[in-house]
Amino acid sequence: MKKILFICYLLVSITISAQKKIYGSEKFSIVMPDSFKRTIGINDYATIQFESTEPKPNSYGFLIFEHKDELKLADIKLDIIDYTLNSIEPYIQQEGFAYIKKPYVSYEKGFNYAYTEFETNVQDSGHIYFLQTVIETKDYIYQILQYCEYPNKDLMKNDFISIINSFKVE
């Protein structure tokens, strides 16, 4: 009987020590200006999607986050500029693509931020301005992509920047 109890104890110990703990997302927040509201249908992979409301012109944005461990499993480089370029690749293929500001990195509030601004001018969707921000925390990569019609760029840019500046890991 003692041998059976010892074997059971040994099996349970081996099973417990062989398990790996996987952590979920960290707690983060962004603050949207009063002229924005949450929405759906902009990007199916996004955690948060938002759009402007009246009297602001139509503008949209979304936030996606990915765990660095999952990116490593997919053999994706973790360099923040490479991640930025990879995530805007579909836009680069569009007509009228041009950088307003090429990707650059800034260290703010304890995190690496990569910013880029670009435009596209596709016949179906028109002339669009994009502001993309990639934020690298200890365990996650966050991407905030915001866009509006190009003529509204100067009007909307302050709101876009206020959303970015409000990003916080709690």
Protein Blocks (a to p, Z undefined) as FASTA:
>chain_A
ZZmmmmmmmmmmmmmmmpccddddddddddddfkbccdehklmkbmbdcddddfbdcddd
ddddddfklmmmnopafbfklmmmmmmmmmmmpghiacfbdcddddeehiacdddddddd
dfklopadddddddddfkbccdddddddfklmmmmmmmmmmmmmmpccZZ
